Amino acid sequence: MRQETEIPNADKRSERTKAAILRAARERFGAHGYERTTIRAVASDAGIDPSMVMRYFGNKAQLFDAALAIDLLLPDLTSVPADEIARTLVRHFLERWEGDLAGDALLVLLRSAVTNEHAGARMHEIFAAQVAPALAAVLGPELAARRAGLVSAQLLGLGLTRYLLRLPAVTALTPDEIEDGLAPAIRAVLEPK
């Protein structure tokens, strides 16, 4: 009977440790990028021995992938009127990024993808696996495959200029102004030619 109560406690400790490691990794990757983040630094931030990071995640690349397992949480576009799809996408990404920027794994990945090939490949995987299928539901697979990259480029460009580079001309805009300015460009990309 005693073992039964110890196992759940061990599982809880293990989950807490993993969560602390992932939280520290997101913060560290976000602040320092992939190249300058070390297992030792993540372990120190999490208050544990580096061997625990290796035990749970194997190596830095696997830790990076686990810390940045990203679901874009794209809305179901099939219920959105065709002329509102672009605005819906812009609004969705703005709402994601307008929260706590330090904890947003997507921005952490974007920052790292600029300088690291592994992070760049991870960003490509996430957008290819999520944006194209969301668009395919409303545009059809062929058109979505051709247009998803351009839509992704515009949305990632917004993230880069507003939240990472913090260009004054972009940060000064309200979310409504960004929607009004960017939605027509995305709408033009989505329209069949």
Secondary structure, DSSP 8 states (H G I E B T S, - for coil): -HHHHHHHHHHHHHHHHHHHHHHHHHHHHHHHHHHH--HHHHHHHHTS-HHHHHHHH-SHHHHHHHHT--------GGGS-GGGHHHHHHHHHHHHHTS-GGG-HHHHHHHHHTT-HHHHHHHHHHHHHHHHHHHHHHH-HHHHHHHHHHHHHHHHHHHIIIIIS--HHHHTS-HHHHHHHHHHHHHHHHS--
